[in-house]
Amino acid sequence: MSLWWIDYTGVSGQFVAWVNFGTGVVNRHTTVLANITEISQPQGEPLDFPFIGAAVMTVHNIAPFDDGTVKLVVDTGWSSPVNIRLRFAID
């Protein structure tokens, strides 16, 4: 199993995310688990602080492909721009 993450800044609402892990990591038979959290950047700190805000965030669909990519439908649960982190466990 391997663990990965990717940050998205300034996203809102529902969107489709494509993540490329490479053909040596992902194919159509790979198990891909994902979670989502909002991240913040306190003054003078990096954008690296997870927190639970008012938005109810969800990952609706996950589909791995033989070319090493994964397609996800993500909903930030918020109409204004937010910063999120998607974390993946791949087996």
N, C-alpha and C positions, 0 to 999 in steps of 0.2 A: 504494500500500500504506500502511496505517496500523497503528500499534502501540498497544496498550492493555494495561492490567493491572487486576486486582482482587485485593484481599487478603481472606482469610477467616481469622478467629481462632476458636480453640477448636473446630475440626472434627475428626472422627475417622471411620475406616472409609470405607465407600463411600457416596456421596450424589449426588443430582442437583442440578446448579447451573444456574440460569437467569440469563443476563446480557443486559441490554437495551442494545444499541448504537444503536438508532434506525433508522427506515426509510430514512434517507439513507445509512446505512453498510452495513447487512446486509439481504439477501433470500435466498430459497432457492437462488439461483445463486452466492452469494458463497463464496469460498474462505476458510475460517477455520482457521488453525493455532494450536495451543495447547501450552504447556508448563507444567510445575508445578515449584515448588521450595518447600522449607521455609524459613521466615523466622524470625529470632530478634530479640530485643530486649536487647542488653547493657545492664547497669545504666546509667541516665542517658542512654541513646540512644533514638532512635525505633525502632519495629518495622519495620526496613528492611534487615536483614542476611541475605542468602541464605546457606544452607549445606547440605551434604549430611550428613544424619544417618543413623540406622540403618534408617529406613523406606524401602521401595521404593514410590515414589509414581507413579501412572499416571493418564492421561486415556484412558478407554476409548472414548467415542463423542462426536462433535460433530455437531450438526444445526442449521443456520441456517434461520430462518423469515422469511416475507415481512413480518411485523410488526416486524422489527428485532431480534428476540431470538435467542439461541443457547442450545440445551440441551446440557449436557455431563454425562457420567457420570464422576465423579472418585473415585479411591480413594487415600486418604492412606497406606494400608499400615500404619496404626497404630491401636490400639484406644483409646488415651488421646488427649485433646485436643491438637492441634498447630495451628500457624499456618502458612498456606500462601499463596503468591502464584501466581495464574494469569496468564500473559502470552499475548497474542494478536497474531498478524499477520493482518491482514484485507486481502484483495485482491478 
